[in-house]
């Protein structure tokens, strides 16, 4: 019997493993959770669904002892408890796997577990710990090598190490905070099997998510949070995506965003044979050629790491091509300065919000204004008009539905969806001629993703030329007028909208030849 199976063994099967009653948690200017009550039983997977900023992670941080609520109570196995810190949570059999793993990459799996083992001298008992890791790994089909160095492991395997760590510490209630945000589809399917195995062994699983498809695959019940309050709890088997979406955002969600057929105008950007090599000489871009016109969306489909990031960085001036040329405006060139890209009417939504899109320690206002100020706007005699700046930012926040108490709030305090809306507002407020949007809906809930897609369609219909890079085939097929399939740094084929299907794109992305394409296409026809 594992350590996890010994915790709470005298529990009545009719008593919830965990019950929250009237939990309220406030931050300055924001009520993150208001009178939240829910329960999870042994042997079930409970999904916590909600928009970005609905209070999901805050609630689970209360359960795991990271935060203290202003009011409400918590019961474990029918007994009132006070969870003052993570150590209290561990003693009660509660463990949480966060989006960003708490592992030391230079140590082995067993050594990482030894760091937090109670009453164990660090590294003195790694052999015993390794044996326990092996036993837990076999029991739950986790496939973790206790002697592997964590830094050498894939993201999916590191997540499994975190699960082993919780089981090793005796966790019976396992909380997963957006566990699929860093996983490949194969790793996600492996995680589904693991979660179901854990539930079958009697563990209680809480699965925080905003992804409806994943929820439907793994959860038994679902509690929906909206604006920090419980909108309802339903049996997953007795509901569908449409109902869950309505509960999440309080309105009907259309999973298909309609877009009119393109009416392309003049060529806005063109590339001929763009090439870029990494420091070790490997090709990152390999002869990329295309044309993109006003009023159309060219979707770039591909698995991450096939040159999409490099293409966006070359076109926006963050990197220089090592060969070939491109034109944005009148001149052909191999590079452009970022400020020139913006002055010529370019806009850019990077794939990595936190490292490239926003300055987390600055306010919403500062993030909205940074490019306006760089271009010399909002100023008179070198002095920023505070009143004009505040009015401008407030108007943008209303137009793009940015939910924050004021423009002066740090952007770090906003949810991912609201951060992305700030980026959209900043980039689209200048009515750009060219928009490069990389993974524009990554990490967003269904409501925020729908909002972003509608704005992209509106920009296209206004006449903007859009290069949309996405690993989500459904998104690419739904929005694009043409689809470029990018493999190994080159455009393997460019398909018109009516010719692009899941099957055809899947074959191309897998390196298969498709007979009826008429040969490899490396340039978009004018």
N, C-alpha and C positions, 0 to 999 in steps of 0.2 A: 504493500500500500504506500502511495506517495505521500509526502508531507501535506500536499494540498488536500488529500482525501480525508485527513484526520481532523481538519478544522470543522467545528460545528457539527460533529457527527450525531449529537443528540437532538438535532433540530427536528421539529415536527414538519412533515411534508406539506401541510396546509398553511404553514406560516411563511410569509414572504422572506426570502433571504435578506433583502434590503428594502426598506420603506422610507421614503421621504415625505414629510408632512409640513406643508406650508412654508417651504424654504424661500426666503427673500434675501437678496444680496444686492447692495447698492455700491456704485462708484460715484465720484463727483460728477453731478449732472446727469447721471444715467442710472436707471433701475435695470440691472442685468437679469435678475430673476425676481418674479413677483408671485408669492404664494404658490410655489410649485410643489405638487404632490405626485408621487408615482411609486411603483413597486416593481421588483423583479424577483422571480422565483428561481429555485434551483433547477437546473436542466433546461433553461430557456435562453434564447438570445433576444434581448430587448433593444430595439433600435431607438435612438434619440434623434429625431429628424427636425431640421429647422433651417431657415435662411442663415447666411453669414450674419453674425451679430445677434442671433435669436437667443443667446444665453446658454447654448449647449455645453461648451467647454467650461464656462464659469460654474455651472451647476456641478459638473463632474470634478472640478477643482475643489469644490466644497466637500464632496463625498470623499475625495482622496486626501483631505487635510491641508491642501495648499492655501485655501481661503476659508475665512470664518463668516457664516451668515449673520445678518442682523436679527433674523427671527426664524422660527421653524424648528423641527426636530428630526432626528434620524434614528431609525431602529435597525438593528442587525439581528436576525433570527428572533424577532419579536421582542427584543430587549432594547430599551432606550440607551443610546451611547452618545458620547461627546468626542468628536474627532478634532483634536486641537492642532494636529500636525501630521505629516506623512507617517511618522513612526506609530502613532495611534492607529492609523488606517491599516498599516501592515499587521499589527497585532490582531486586528479584527478580520484579517483575511481579505483585505481590499487592496488591489494593485492596479496600476494604470500604465498603459503603453502610450506614450506621447508621440506626436508627429515627429519630433526631433529626438532621436534616441540618446539615452544617457549612458553611453559606453565609451571606454578608453580604447581608441583604435590600435595602440601599440601593444596591448595586452591580449592574451588568449581569452577564449570564452570562459574557461574555468577561473582564470585570474580575475576577470571582471566580476564574476559571482563572489569570489573570495573577498573583494573589496567591501561588499555590503553584508557579508555573512556575520551574524551576531555571534560573539564569543569565539571567533576564529582569528588566529593570527594570520595576517595577510601573507598569502602564498605558502604558509606552512602546511596547509591541508588540501592543496589543489588536487592531489591524487584522489582523495575521498570525494571532493566536490566533482571532479571529472566523472567519477563512477555514477554519482547521482544524476549528473547532466545526461549521461548516456542512457540511464534508466528512464528518465522523464522523456527524453527525445524519442525513445522507442515506444513508450506507452502512448504518446500522443502524436506519433508520426511527424515529428518536427524536423528531423534530419539535420541535427546540429552536431558538429564535431567539437568536443570540449577543448581540444588542443589547437584549434584553428585560431590564428591571429585575427582579431575583429576587423582590422583595417583591410584585410584581404578578402572580406566577405561581401557578397552582393547586398543591396539594400533589403531585399526580401529575406535573406538569411539573417541579417542583423535584427530584423523585426522578430524573427523566430527566437533569436537569442534573448530578446526582451521578454518574450512569453515564457521561455524556460526560467528566466530570472524570477519572474513572479511566481511560477509554480514551485520553484526551489524554496522561495520564502513562505510558501504555504497559502498562497492566495486562492480563495474560492470564488471571489467576485472579481472578475477581470474587466477592466474598462479600456476600450480602444478609442482613441481620439483621432478621428479622420484617418483610419489606418491605411487607406488605399491611395493617399495623395502622392506617394512616392513609389508605388508598385507598378510593375508591368502587368498586362492582362494575365500572363501565365502565373505570376506570383500571387495575383488576386485570387485565382481559382484554387491555388494551393492553400491560401489563407481561409477560404470558405470551408474547405475540408477540415482544417485545424479547428475552426470555431465550432463546427458541428460536432467534432470529436470531443471537444472540451465540454460542450453542453450535454452530450450523451453520457459523459462520466459524472454528471451532476453539478458541474460548475455553473455559475450565473455569469452571463456575458452581456455587457452593455456596449453597444456599438454606436458611436457618435458619427453621424454622416449627413451629407446634404444630397447624396446621389441616390435617386430612386431605384435605378436598375439594380444596384448592389444590395440595397435594402431588401428588395423583393426576393433576392436569391438566398439570403442568409437568415433573416429575422423571423421570429415567431410572432412577436407583437411590436407595435410601434407607438411611441409617445411623441406627439408633435408639439414643438415649442414655437410660438409666434410672439415676437416682441417681448420675450422673457416670461410669457405665461403659457400654461398648458392649453393647447387648442383641442386636444382630445387624444385618446388612446384607442387603437384599433387592432384587431387581429389581422395580420398580413394576409393570411389565406382568404379572408373575407373582404378584402379591399382591392383597389387597383391604383395605378400610378396617377390617374386623373384625380381621384378623390384625395390622395395624399398631397398632391400638388395644391389643390384647393385649400386644404387644411394648412399647408405650409405658408402660403402667401395671401390667403383670404380672398382669392379670386380665381377665375378660370385661367388655366395655363394652356396655351396652344403649343403643342410640342413641334409643330411645323410653322416656321416663320415664312410667310409668303413674300416672294420677291418677283418683280416684273422682269420680263426678258430684257437683256441689256440692249442699249442703243449706243454702241461705242462711238466716241468722238475722236479727237486727235490723239496721237501717241503722246503720253505723258512721260513715260520712262521706257528705255530700251537698253538691252545688254547684248553684247557680242563676245562670246568665248571667255566669259569671266572665269579666272583661275585664281586659286589661293592655296598656298601650302602652309602646313604647320611648321613649327620650329624643327621638327625631325625630318622634314621633307615630304611628309605624306600629303596627298592632295585632299583639301577640304572642299574646294570648289573645282569642278573639272569641266570647263568649257560650257558654262551656263549661258544660254541665249534666249531672249524672249522680248516681246513688246507688250506693253500694258497701256490701255487707252482710257480716256475719260468715260465714266459711267459704266464701268465693269469691275467685277471681282475676279481676280485670278487666284484660285486656291492652290496652295502648295501642300500636297499630301505626302507624308513619309514618316518613317519611324524616327524618333529623336536621334540626333547625332549623325545625320546624313548630309549635313551642310546647310540646313535651314538657318541656323543661328548665324553662320558666317555670311550667308547671302544678305540677311537683314543688316548685319553690321557693316558690310561693304557699301550697301546702298545708302545707309544713313550717315556714313562718314566716320564710324567708330573704328573701322579697320580699312586698310588699303588692299586692293587686289594685287596679285603678283603677275597677272597676265590678263589679256583681254581688255575690254573697255565698256563703259556704260554712259548713258546720256539722260540727265534730268535737267531739262532746259535746252539750251542751244548747243552746248559744247560736249564733245566726247571726252571722257576722262577715265583714269584708273582709280581716282580717289576724289573725295569731296570733304570739306570741313563740315562738322556737324552744324555750326552756325549758318553756313551757306545752305545746307539742306533745309533748315527751317525758314530761312529768308526766301527761298525759292518756292515755298508753299508745301513743304514736306511735314508730315506728322508721323510719330512712331509710338506704338504700344509694344514695349518689350515683353518677353515671355516671363522674366523674373521681376515681379513687382518690387520685392524688398531690396534687391541689390542694384537694379537699373532704373526702375520707374519712379520711385518716390524716395524722399529723404525722411526716414521714419521719425527722427527726432525733431523735425520741423512741423509747423502747424499745417492744417489743411490750406489755409490762406497762402502760406509761403510756397507750398507745393503747386498751387494753382497759378501763382504769379511768376514763378521762377523763369519761365521762358518769355513771358511778356516783358519782364525787366531786362532780360538779356538782349531783347530786340529793341530796347529803348522806349517801351511804352509805359503807360501809367506814371509818367514822370513829367515834371516841369522844372527846367533848370537843374536837373539832376536830383530833384527831391520828389519822393513818392507821395502822391496824394492819398492819405490814409482813408479819407471818406470814400473817394472813388474806388480805391482798392477793395474796401469792405463791401461796398454795394455791388461791385463786379463779382466778387466771390460768392456773395449771398445769392445773387441771381443765377450763377452757374450751379450752385448746390441745389437750388430749387428745380432747375431745368433737368438736371441729371439725377435727381432723387438721391442725393448724397445725404445720408441720415447721420447727422452730428449736431450736438447742441449749438455750436457756433463755428465760424471759420477759424477761430483761434485755438481750437482743440488740436492737440498733437495727432498727426495722422496715424501714429502707432496705436492709438486707442480705438481706431475704426476697424470694423471687420474687413476681411479680404474683399468681399463684394463692394463695399463702400470705398475702399482704397482704389479698386479698379475703376469705379465710377469717377473718382477724382482724376485719374489718369485720362479717362475718356473726355471729361469736361475740359481739361487743360489742352489736349491735343486737337479736339474737334471744334473748340470755340473760335479758332482762327480760320474756319472754312477752308481746310487744306485742299490742294490739288491732288496730292498723293498721300495715301495712308498706308503704312506698313504695319500690319497688326499680327504680332506673333503670339500664338496660343491665347487669344483674347478672352476665352471663357474658362481657362484652366483654374481649377479650385473654386469655381463659383457655384452657388446653389441654383436651382432651376429658375427661380424668379430673376436673379441677377444675370444669369446666362441669357435668358430671353430678352432682357433689356439691352444687353450688349449687342446681340444679334440684330435686334430691330434698329439700333442706332447705325450699325454698319450698313444695313440695307438702305436706310434713309440717306446716308452719305453717298452711296452709289447712285441712288436715284436723283440726288442733287447734281451729280456729275463728277464726283471724286473718283479717281482711279485707286483701287484697293488691291494690295498684295496681301492676302491672308494666309498665314502659315499656321497649320494645325495638325496635330496627330489624331484628332477626332474625325474619323471618316464621315460620320453622320453630319457633323458640322460643315465639313468641306462640301459634301454633296448637296446639302440644303441651301447653301448661300452662294456657291461659286457659279459663274457663267462659263468658266473654263477651269480645268483641273490639271495642274502640272504634277506628275509623279516624280519625286526626288529620291534617288537611290545613289549612294556612294558619291555624293557631291555633284551629280549631274541630273538634268531633267531627262528621265528615261522616256517619257512620253507626255504630250499635252493633249488633253481630250476636251472636246466640246461637251457642254452640259448634258446633252441628250445621249452622248456615247459613254458617259462615266457611270459605271455601276459598281456596287460593292464587290461583285465577283471579279470584274475586270481590274479594279484597283487592287484588290487582294492579290491577284495573280502577279501583277506588275511589282507590287511591293515585296512579294516573295521571290522576285527574280525570274519569274516564269515568262516565257514568250507568249504573246497573244497574237494569233495569226491575222486577225482581221483589223489590226491597227494600221496596216499599210506601211510597216517599217517603223524604226525608231524615230521619234520626233525630237529634235533638239532646239527647235525655234518655234515660237508662237507665230502663226500666220497673221499677217496684218488684216 
